[in-house]
Amino acid sequence: MQLIRIDDRNVILIKGGTVVNCDLVVRADVLIRGGKIKQVEPDIESDGAHVIIAEGKYVMPGGVDPHTHLQHAQGDDSSAEGFFAGTQAAVAGGTTTIVDSVIPAAGESLIAAFEKWKRWADPKVCCDYALSVAIRHTSEKTFQEMETLCRNNGVNSFLFYMDDVIDPPLTDGDLYRSFKRCRQIGALPRVQPANGEIIKIIEQEMIDMGITGPEGHVYSRPENLEAEAVSRVALLSNLANCPLYVLRVASKGATKALAWARKKGYVVTGEVLAASFCTDSCIHEKNVKNSDVRVTCPPLRFDRVTPTFLINRLAFGDLEMTASDHSIFNAVEKAAGISDFRKLPKGINGVQERMMVTWEKGVNSGKFDLMRFVAVSSTSAAKVFNMYPRKGRIAVGSDADIVIWDPEATRKITARNQTQTLDMNVFEGQICKGVPLVTICGGRIVYENGQVR
């Protein structure tokens, strides 16, 4: 995947820290020059280097967030944040690379949409980024543009939505043909499983019964429907002999369906949103700040068992990486759909909080060791998108994308104290022990001691 990156020529020496990779924990210094890691060994000396003392801290690969929507439009609503504020939030949370989602407008070519996203991002990003492009419909022109994006623009993944993100949703035939095309051009299909036709029917049934609030969003998307869609799309990808990436695995049933497909030998991987294992939908809370803020697709489940189940499956390997699906809307935008859940803009925050809450729920709970944390927050995504070992590893020759992590520092998450431009937070009030102290991207210090630089 082609990365669009920032770079710097500073010489930085990180001394006394514990280097953590997905397969190794070792006490070592790290020397950075020209945006690359030049040495990883004990007792490095370098005259003139900017020295960062990391005693008692972990030196880890910068996070790779495989799923963001920093500039995403939904109907009459557009994300309350853009690339500048969104990537500021990313580096404040220890993430140094994002994979953003290009959603072409109706009738817009894939190439035109890709170029538009680059124009939005290039002057504003504070970290490295890559783009994954959504497919609205299938045609020979679409398939030709997919090949062009892969060959000339470094795109190596495409998004496919089975719900109302794309209207009308893609059919099984569309998906099967697209999977075969992805296999031909060496691209990875990334699918949000759903049954858009049935969801629309159930939504109308909810409205007819007088269920118009945010709880209707959850009720109209039952867990078994999500699980069925995962099984179906996994079968289609296997028939096409094409690997599959499942977006936003959010329920016990969907996770079990994914695990079943892998046991059958299907080449399939899945992400889980940080919000899915750290929160629930709280559908009985009618206050907009406590309910509408949690509306996303698939929905956060309202039982108290699902978050624990998902973090356990992430620990055991049925789920391989964490994502934020960061796409935020302010309270006024969310409140516009309070009387008809179908009009609620769907999106939650998480690009800044993803690594902190994963550490809290994974490492501090004893479910993860340090290496598993690095895998699910950075390395697995880097490997899936062909960025590894440039990304996702502390090693000689890798990009100098590093987070220095303080395992003893504590932070309470609130909308007020976050870097993001939001007036509500899906993780509001959660306390995390273990936070990023310094973030380095491309050899440049972009976040230090609570300030984005």
C-alpha positions in Angstrom: 0.0 0.0 0.0 1.3 3.4 -0.9 1.9 5.6 2.1 1.9 9.3 2.1 4.2 10.4 4.8 5.8 13.2 6.6 9.6 13.2 7.1 12.3 14.9 9.1 16.1 14.8 9.3 16.5 15.1 13.1 18.8 12.8 15.0 17.0 11.4 18.1 18.4 9.0 20.6 15.9 7.2 22.9 17.9 5.8 25.9 17.1 3.4 28.7 13.7 2.2 27.5 12.3 -1.3 27.0 11.7 -2.0 23.3 8.6 -4.0 22.6 7.8 -5.8 19.3 5.1 -8.3 18.5 7.6 -11.1 19.2 10.3 -9.6 21.4 10.8 -7.5 24.5 14.4 -6.3 25.1 16.0 -3.4 26.9 17.8 -1.3 24.3 18.4 2.2 23.1 17.1 3.4 19.7 18.9 5.8 17.4 16.9 7.7 14.7 18.3 9.5 11.8 16.8 10.7 8.5 13.4 9.4 9.5 14.6 5.9 9.9 15.7 3.6 12.8 19.5 3.3 12.5 20.4 1.3 15.6 18.7 -0.8 18.2 21.1 -2.0 20.9 22.2 -1.2 24.4 24.3 1.8 25.4 24.3 3.8 22.1 26.2 7.1 22.1 25.6 9.8 19.5 27.0 13.3 19.7 24.6 16.0 18.9 21.5 13.8 19.1 18.3 15.0 20.8 18.2 12.5 23.8 14.9 11.2 25.2 15.3 9.4 28.5 12.9 6.5 28.5 13.8 4.7 31.8 10.8 2.8 33.0 8.9 3.3 29.7 8.1 1.1 26.8 9.4 1.9 23.3 6.9 0.5 20.8 6.0 0.8 17.2 3.6 3.6 16.5 0.0 2.5 16.2 -1.5 1.6 12.9 -5.3 2.4 12.8 -6.7 0.4 9.9 -10.1 2.1 9.7 -10.9 5.8 9.9 -13.3 8.2 8.2 -11.7 11.6 8.8 -13.4 13.2 5.9 -16.6 11.2 5.4 -20.0 12.5 4.2 -23.3 10.8 5.0 -26.3 12.3 3.3 -26.5 15.9 4.5 -24.1 15.3 7.3 -20.3 15.4 7.0 -17.7 14.5 9.7 -17.3 17.2 12.3 -13.5 16.7 11.9 -11.0 16.7 9.1 -7.5 15.4 8.4 -5.7 18.0 10.5 -7.7 17.7 13.7 -8.1 13.9 13.2 -4.5 13.1 12.7 -3.6 15.5 15.6 -5.8 13.2 17.7 -4.2 10.1 16.3 -0.6 11.1 17.3 -1.8 12.2 20.7 -3.0 8.7 21.2 0.2 7.0 19.9 -1.0 6.2 16.4 1.4 7.2 13.6 -0.4 5.7 10.5 -4.0 5.6 9.6 -5.9 3.9 6.7 -8.7 6.3 5.8 -11.8 5.4 3.8 -12.6 7.0 0.5 -16.3 7.0 -0.2 -17.1 8.2 -3.8 -20.2 10.3 -4.3 -22.9 8.8 -6.5 -21.7 8.8 -10.1 -18.1 9.8 -9.1 -15.3 7.8 -10.5 -13.0 5.9 -8.1 -9.9 7.8 -9.4 -11.6 11.2 -9.0 -12.6 10.3 -5.4 -9.1 9.1 -4.6 -7.5 12.3 -5.9 -10.0 14.4 -4.0 -9.2 12.7 -0.7 -5.5 13.2 -1.4 -6.1 16.9 -2.0 -7.9 17.1 1.4 -5.3 15.2 3.3 -1.9 16.1 1.9 -1.6 19.7 3.3 -3.1 18.8 6.6 -2.0 15.4 7.9 0.2 15.1 11.0 1.0 11.5 10.5 1.4 9.0 7.7 -1.7 7.8 5.9 -3.0 5.4 3.3 -6.3 5.2 1.5 -8.8 2.4 1.0 -11.5 3.1 -1.7 -15.2 2.1 -1.5 -17.0 0.4 -4.4 -20.5 1.7 -5.0 -21.4 -0.6 -7.9 -19.8 -3.1 -10.2 -19.1 -2.5 -13.9 -16.3 -3.0 -16.3 -15.3 0.7 -15.9 -15.2 0.2 -12.1 -13.0 -2.9 -12.5 -10.7 -1.0 -14.8 -10.4 1.9 -12.3 -9.6 -0.6 -9.5 -6.7 -1.9 -11.5 -5.5 1.6 -12.3 -5.6 2.6 -8.6 -3.6 -0.6 -7.7 -1.0 -0.2 -10.5 -0.5 3.6 -10.5 -1.6 4.8 -7.1 -0.5 2.1 -4.6 -4.0 1.3 -3.4 -4.1 -2.3 -2.3 -7.6 -2.6 -0.6 -11.2 -1.8 -1.5 -14.2 -1.3 0.7 -17.5 -3.0 0.2 -20.6 -2.1 2.2 -23.7 -4.4 2.5 -25.7 -1.9 4.5 -26.9 1.7 3.9 -23.5 3.3 3.7 -23.9 2.7 0.0 -27.4 3.0 -1.4 -28.4 0.6 -2.8 -26.3 -1.9 -0.9 -24.2 -4.3 -3.0 -25.7 -7.7 -3.8 -24.1 -11.1 -3.4 -23.4 -11.2 -7.1 -21.7 -7.8 -6.9 -19.5 -9.0 -4.1 -18.6 -12.3 -5.8 -17.6 -10.5 -9.0 -15.6 -7.9 -7.1 -13.8 -10.5 -5.0 -12.7 -12.2 -8.2 -11.5 -8.9 -9.6 -9.6 -8.2 -6.3 -7.9 -11.6 -6.7 -6.8 -10.8 -10.2 -5.3 -7.4 -9.4 -3.8 -8.4 -6.0 -6.1 -6.3 -3.8 -7.7 -7.1 -0.5 -11.5 -6.7 -0.2 -12.7 -5.2 3.1 -16.4 -5.9 3.7 -18.8 -4.6 6.3 -21.2 -7.6 6.5 -24.9 -6.8 6.8 -28.2 -7.7 5.2 -29.3 -4.2 4.0 -32.6 -5.4 2.6 -33.8 -7.0 5.8 -32.5 -4.2 7.9 -34.7 -1.7 6.0 -37.8 -3.9 6.5 -37.1 -4.2 10.3 -36.4 -0.5 10.5 -39.9 0.3 9.1 -41.4 -2.3 11.5 -39.8 -0.4 14.4 -41.2 2.9 13.2 -44.6 1.4 12.8 -44.5 0.2 16.4 -43.6 3.6 17.6 -39.9 2.8 18.3 -38.3 5.9 16.9 -35.4 6.6 19.4 -31.8 5.4 19.2 -32.8 2.0 20.6 -34.5 1.3 17.2 -31.1 1.3 15.6 -30.0 -1.6 17.7 -33.2 -3.6 17.5 -33.3 -3.3 13.7 -29.9 -5.0 13.4 -30.1 -8.2 15.4 -26.9 -10.1 16.2 -27.8 -13.2 14.3 -28.3 -11.1 11.1 -24.7 -9.8 11.5 -23.5 -13.4 12.0 -25.3 -14.6 9.0 -23.8 -11.9 6.8 -20.2 -12.7 8.0 -20.8 -16.4 7.2 -22.2 -15.5 3.8 -19.4 -13.1 2.7 -16.8 -15.5 3.9 -18.3 -18.2 1.8 -18.4 -15.9 -1.3 -14.7 -14.9 -0.8 -13.7 -18.5 -0.5 -15.6 -19.4 -3.7 -13.7 -16.6 -5.4 -10.4 -17.9 -3.9 -9.8 -14.4 -2.5 -8.6 -13.4 1.0 -11.1 -11.3 3.0 -11.0 -8.6 5.6 -14.1 -8.2 7.8 -14.8 -4.7 9.1 -16.3 -3.8 12.5 -16.9 -7.3 14.0 -19.2 -6.2 16.8 -21.0 -9.2 18.3 -20.5 -12.7 19.7 -22.3 -14.3 16.8 -20.2 -12.5 14.1 -17.0 -13.4 15.9 -18.0 -17.1 16.1 -18.9 -17.0 12.4 -15.5 -15.5 11.6 -13.7 -18.2 13.7 -15.8 -20.9 12.0 -14.6 -19.7 8.6 -11.0 -19.7 9.6 -11.3 -23.2 11.0 -12.7 -24.2 7.6 -9.5 -22.9 6.0 -10.9 -19.7 4.6 -8.3 -16.9 4.4 -10.1 -14.3 6.4 -9.2 -11.7 9.0 -11.2 -9.4 11.2 -10.9 -6.1 13.0 -12.8 -5.1 16.2 -13.5 -1.5 17.2 -12.1 -0.3 20.4 -15.6 1.0 21.3 -17.1 -2.5 20.9 -15.0 -4.0 23.7 -14.9 -0.9 25.9 -18.5 0.3 25.8 -22.1 -0.8 25.1 -25.0 0.9 23.4 -26.9 2.0 26.6 -30.1 2.1 24.6 -32.3 2.8 27.6 -30.6 6.2 28.2 -32.6 8.7 26.3 -30.2 11.6 26.8 -28.6 12.3 23.5 -25.1 12.5 24.9 -25.4 9.1 26.5 -27.2 7.2 23.7 -26.9 8.8 20.2 -23.2 9.2 20.6 -22.9 5.4 20.5 -24.8 4.9 17.2 -22.6 3.1 14.6 -22.9 0.1 12.3 -23.0 -2.6 13.2 -24.4 -1.3 16.5 -22.6 -1.6 19.9 -24.5 -4.4 21.6 -26.4 -3.5 24.8 -25.6 -6.6 26.8 -22.8 -6.5 29.3 -21.2 -9.8 28.1 -20.3 -8.8 24.6 -17.4 -6.4 25.4 -15.7 -9.1 27.5 -16.3 -11.7 24.9 -14.7 -9.5 22.2 -11.6 -8.6 24.2 -11.1 -12.3 25.0 -11.4 -13.2 21.3 -8.9 -10.5 20.5 -6.5 -12.0 23.1 -6.9 -15.5 21.7 -6.5 -14.6 18.1 -10.0 -15.0 16.6 -9.8 -11.2 16.1 -6.5 -9.8 14.9 -6.4 -6.1 15.2 -8.1 -3.1 16.8 -9.5 -0.2 14.8 -11.3 3.1 15.7 -13.7 3.6 12.7 -13.3 7.2 13.7 -16.0 9.3 12.2 -17.4 11.9 14.6 -20.5 14.2 14.6 -21.3 16.8 17.2 -24.3 16.8 19.5 -26.4 19.0 17.3 -25.9 16.7 14.3 -26.7 13.7 16.4 -29.8 15.2 18.0 -31.2 15.9 14.5 -32.2 12.2 14.4 -33.5 11.8 17.9 -37.1 11.4 16.7 -36.3 9.0 13.9 -33.3 6.7 14.4 -32.9 6.2 10.7 -31.8 9.8 10.3 -29.1 9.6 12.9 -25.6 10.1 11.5 -23.6 6.9 12.3 -20.2 7.4 13.7 -18.1 7.3 16.8 -14.7 8.6 18.0 -11.7 6.5 18.9 -8.6 7.4 16.9 -7.0 9.1 20.0 -8.4 6.6 22.6 -7.9 3.3 20.7 -4.5 2.4 22.1 -5.1 3.6 25.6 -8.4 1.7 26.1 -6.9 -1.4 24.4 -4.0 -1.3 26.9 -6.5 -0.8 29.8 -8.8 -3.7 28.8 -6.0 -5.9 27.5 -2.8 -5.5 29.3 -4.0 -4.1 32.7 -6.6 -6.9 32.9 -3.9 -9.5 32.3 -5.5 -10.7 29.0 -2.6 -9.5 26.8 1.1 -9.5 27.3 3.1 -6.6 25.9 3.8 -8.3 22.6 0.1 -9.1 21.9 -0.7 -5.4 22.6 1.8 -4.4 19.9 0.4 -7.0 17.5 -3.2 -5.9 17.8 -2.6 -2.1 17.9 0.1 -1.9 15.2 1.9 -5.0 13.7 -1.1 -7.0 12.5 -2.5 -4.1 10.5 0.9 -3.3 9.1 1.2 -6.8 7.8 -2.3 -7.0 6.3 -1.7 -3.8 4.4 1.8 -4.7 3.2 3.4 -2.0 5.3 5.5 -4.4 7.4 8.4 -4.1 8.5 8.5 -0.5 7.4 5.6 0.0 9.9 4.7 -2.0 13.0 8.3 -2.8 14.1 11.2 -1.3 16.0 14.1 -2.5 13.9 17.0 -1.2 11.9 15.7 0.1 8.6 12.1 0.6 9.7 10.4 3.9 9.7 11.0 5.9 12.8 7.4 5.7 13.9 7.5 5.2 17.6 5.4 5.7 20.7 7.1 5.9 24.1 4.5 4.5 26.5 4.3 5.3 30.2 2.7 2.3 31.9 2.2 4.2 35.2 0.6 7.4 34.1 -3.2 7.7 34.3 -5.6 9.6 32.2 -9.4 10.1 32.5 -11.0 10.3 29.1 -13.5 13.2 28.6 -14.5 15.2 25.6 -13.0 18.3 27.3 -9.5 17.0 27.7 -9.0 15.2 24.3 -7.3 16.7 21.3 -10.2 16.0 19.1 -12.8 18.5 18.0 -15.8 16.8 19.6 -18.3 17.8 22.2 -19.0 14.2 23.3 -17.0 11.1 23.7 -18.1 7.4 23.5 -15.5 6.6 26.2 -16.5 9.4 28.5 -15.3 9.0 32.0 -13.1 5.9 31.5 -9.8 5.9 33.3 -6.8 4.4 31.6 -3.5 3.6 33.3 -0.9 3.5 30.6 -0.7 6.4 28.1 1.5 7.7 25.3 4.2 10.0 26.5 6.0 10.8 23.3 5.0 10.0 19.7 7.6 10.1 16.9 6.5 10.0 13.2 9.0 9.9 10.4 11.8 10.8 12.8 10.0 13.9 14.1 8.5 14.4 17.5 4.9 15.1 16.9 3.5 14.7 20.4 5.2 15.2 23.8 4.0 15.6 27.3 0.4 16.3 26.4 1.1 18.6 23.5 0.9 18.1 19.8 3.9 19.7 18.1 
